[in-house]
Amino acid sequence: MTPSPLLTAVYQRLLAAYGEPRPRGCQDPIGTLVKTILSQNTSDVNTDRAYRALREAFPHWHQVMTAPPERLIEVIRSGGLARQKASRIQAALRTIYQTRGDFELGWLAQMPVEEARRWLVSLPGVGYKTASIVLLFCFGMPVFPVDTHVHRVTRRLGLAPPKASPEQVMRLIEAQAPPAWLYPLHLNLIRHGRAVCKAQKPRCAECPLADLCAFVRDS
C-alpha cells in the first residue's frame, strides 16, 4: 500500500513545522523497556525522575528484579502508579531472565518484526506501544508506536477512523507509511499533540494542518 495523499501531506507539513528528529540512540534496550513501562499514564518529567531514582538505587537489572517489592515501589513512587509499575517491571525482568539467562535484548534485531513484537507483548505489562518503542528506538525496526498524543492526533486528522483503537492506528500507519517515515512521523505527531493539538483545547487557529483536518472540518 502506498501512502495516502493525506498521510503524505501530514508527514511533509510536520517535517516543515518541527524538523527532522535526530535518532536518540539506545544503549540499553532493557532500560528503554523499563522506562517505557514507567512512562505509562504520567508525564515525561515524572518518568525521568522515577527512572533516575531506580538506576541510582539499583545499578544492575538483577537488583531491580530481586528487590523487595515495597522498596522498589518506594523508589519509583514519583512516576505514579508505583505498585502496578513495580510489579510489571519485576515480572518482565523475571521472564526475560528466565527465558534468556541474561538481561539482553539485542537478539530481537535478528527476528522478523512481527515475531519480535509478539515476543515483547507476551511479557507482563508490555503492550503494543511499549514493544514498538523498543523495536523502533533501539533496533530501527519499521514499527509505529501509538501513544495518547499519536492516537488523538491521527484520529482527529482523519488518518484513522474516529473510534480506531491504538492497535488499529498502528496497523493502518504501518501499512501505508514507508519505513523511513515511521520514526519522524511518530515523534512529530507527539510534538504536534503537545504543542498544538491538545486534548482539551486544541489550537486549531494556529495549526499547520488545519485545512487537512477532519476535526476542524466537522467542528
C-alpha positions in Angstrom: 0.0 0.0 0.0 1.3 3.5 -0.9 0.8 6.5 1.4 -2.5 8.3 1.0 -2.4 11.9 -0.1 -3.5 12.9 3.4 -0.7 11.0 5.1 1.9 12.3 2.7 0.7 15.9 3.3 0.7 15.4 7.1 4.2 13.9 7.1 5.6 16.7 4.9 4.0 19.5 6.9 5.1 18.1 10.2 8.6 18.0 8.9 8.3 21.6 7.8 6.9 22.6 11.2 9.1 20.6 13.6 12.1 19.4 11.5 13.6 16.0 11.1 14.0 14.4 14.5 17.5 13.1 15.2 17.8 9.5 16.3 18.2 9.3 20.0 20.3 6.2 20.1 19.7 3.3 22.5 22.5 1.9 24.6 20.3 -0.3 26.7 17.1 -1.9 25.3 16.2 -3.2 28.8 16.4 0.3 30.1 14.2 1.5 27.3 11.7 -1.2 28.1 11.7 -0.3 31.8 11.5 3.4 31.2 8.5 3.0 28.8 6.7 0.9 31.5 7.4 3.8 33.9 6.0 6.3 31.4 2.6 4.8 31.4 -0.1 7.4 32.5 2.4 10.0 33.6 4.5 12.9 32.3 8.0 12.8 30.9 9.2 14.8 33.9 7.8 12.2 36.3 9.1 9.3 34.2 12.6 10.7 34.1 12.6 11.3 37.8 11.4 7.8 38.6 13.9 6.2 36.2 16.9 8.1 37.6 15.8 7.1 41.1 15.5 3.5 40.0 19.0 3.4 38.4 20.6 5.1 41.4 19.1 2.7 43.9 19.6 -0.4 41.7 22.5 0.0 39.3 22.1 -3.6 37.9 18.9 -5.1 36.5 19.3 -8.2 38.6 19.0 -5.9 41.7 15.7 -4.5 40.3 14.4 -7.9 39.6 15.1 -9.2 43.1 14.4 -6.0 45.1 11.8 -6.3 47.8 8.6 -5.0 46.1 7.9 -2.4 48.7 11.4 -1.0 48.3 11.0 -0.7 44.5 7.6 0.9 44.9 9.1 3.5 47.2 12.0 4.2 44.8 9.7 4.8 41.7 6.8 6.4 43.5 7.4 9.8 41.7 6.3 8.1 38.5 2.8 7.4 39.7 1.0 4.0 39.8 4.1 2.8 41.5 2.7 -0.5 42.9 1.4 -1.5 39.5 4.5 -0.5 37.6 6.9 -2.2 40.1 5.0 -5.4 39.7 5.1 -5.2 35.9 8.8 -4.3 35.8 9.8 -7.1 38.0 7.6 -9.6 36.2 9.0 -8.6 32.8 12.6 -8.8 34.1 12.0 -12.2 35.6 10.5 -13.5 32.3 13.4 -12.2 30.3 16.0 -13.6 32.7 14.3 -17.0 33.0 13.9 -17.2 29.2 17.2 -15.9 28.1 19.5 -16.2 31.1 20.5 -12.5 31.0 19.2 -9.0 30.6 20.0 -8.5 26.9 17.5 -8.0 24.0 19.9 -7.5 21.1 18.8 -10.8 19.6 15.4 -9.3 18.8 17.1 -7.4 16.0 17.6 -10.7 14.1 13.9 -11.7 14.3 11.1 -10.8 11.9 9.4 -7.6 13.0 6.0 -9.2 14.0 7.7 -12.1 15.8 9.9 -9.7 17.8 6.9 -7.6 18.7 4.8 -10.7 19.7 7.6 -11.8 22.0 7.8 -8.4 23.7 4.0 -8.2 24.0 4.0 -11.6 25.7 5.9 -10.0 28.6 3.8 -9.0 31.7 2.7 -5.4 31.4 4.1 -4.8 27.9 1.6 -3.7 25.2 2.0 -2.8 21.6 3.2 0.8 22.4 5.9 -0.3 24.7 7.0 -3.1 22.4 7.1 -0.9 19.4 9.1 1.8 21.2 11.8 -0.7 22.0 11.9 -2.1 18.4 11.8 1.4 16.7 14.2 3.3 19.0 16.6 0.5 19.8 16.7 -1.6 16.6 15.3 0.7 13.9 12.6 -1.7 13.0 9.7 -0.4 10.8 7.1 -0.1 13.6 4.8 2.7 14.7 4.3 3.3 18.4 0.9 4.9 19.3 0.8 6.8 22.5 -2.0 9.0 23.7 -0.9 12.0 21.5 -0.5 10.0 18.4 -3.8 8.2 18.9 -5.6 11.5 19.4 -4.0 13.4 16.5 -4.2 10.7 13.9 -8.0 10.3 14.6 -8.7 14.0 14.6 -6.9 14.4 11.3 -8.8 11.5 9.7 -5.8 9.3 9.2 -7.7 6.7 11.2 -11.4 6.2 12.0 -12.7 8.2 15.0 -13.2 5.0 17.1 -10.0 3.3 16.0 -8.0 1.6 18.8 -4.3 2.4 19.3 -3.5 -1.0 17.7 -5.7 -0.3 14.7 -3.9 3.1 14.2 -0.6 1.3 14.5 -1.6 -1.2 11.8 -3.0 1.5 9.5 0.1 3.7 9.6 2.5 0.8 9.3 0.6 -0.5 6.2 0.8 2.9 4.5 4.0 4.7 5.6 7.4 4.0 4.1 9.6 2.6 6.8 11.8 5.7 6.8 8.8 7.8 7.7 7.8 5.9 10.9 10.4 7.4 13.3 10.0 11.1 12.3 6.2 10.7 12.0 5.9 9.2 15.4 7.9 11.9 17.1 6.5 14.8 15.2 2.9 13.7 15.9 3.8 13.7 19.6 5.3 17.2 19.3 2.2 18.4 17.5 -0.1 16.8 20.1 1.8 18.5 22.9 2.2 21.9 21.3 -1.0 22.4 19.2 -3.4 19.5 19.0 -4.0 19.4 22.7 -6.6 17.1 24.3 -8.8 19.7 25.9 -8.1 23.0 24.0 -6.7 22.3 20.5 -5.1 25.4 19.0 -6.8 24.9 15.6 -6.3 28.5 14.6 -2.5 28.1 14.6 -2.4 24.6 13.3 -0.4 24.0 10.1 -2.6 21.0 9.4 -6.0 22.8 9.9 -7.1 22.7 6.2 -6.5 18.9 6.1 -8.1 18.1 9.4 -11.4 16.2 9.8 -11.8 17.6 13.3 -11.7 21.2 12.1 -13.9 20.4 9.1 -16.6 18.8 11.3 -16.5 21.4 14.1 
